[in-house]
Amino acid sequence: MGYSFDIQFEGYEPTPNYPLLLRRLGLESPEELKGKSVLEVGCGHGLNVVYLAKHGAIMTGLDLSKKIDELKEVGYPRIQAKGAF
């Protein structure tokens, strides 16, 4: 089974800078995220994942740390967005 994403990126910013993140993804505004499938490798505690999902991205977050469990159980369900971890 293969997966295809509209946008893929890696990296974890300790302090999120969302305008910079959007530029790194080749986007000018958060509205461009709606309906796009996005993979973040190394999502850490998921600030970028939550931000992008709030703006309509269908997120997949990958991380090897235990932080991903907290995001799955606490942060992500709260915003009622589509995604996988």
C-alpha angles and dihedrals in degrees: 000000000000130000127215125195130190090214131021127182141157134207141081123236113201089210113034118233103187099185088053091046091053091050090050088054092050094249131128100199139016090245088073089068095068110122095356118131109229131189120200114190112202096019095166110186091354107245091142092044092054093044093050093044092051087059094053104270117142098230135207114185124192126191135149096213128091089248089085091065091056091049091050094049103035118013106036102048089052093067093046095225134148117258150110138232 
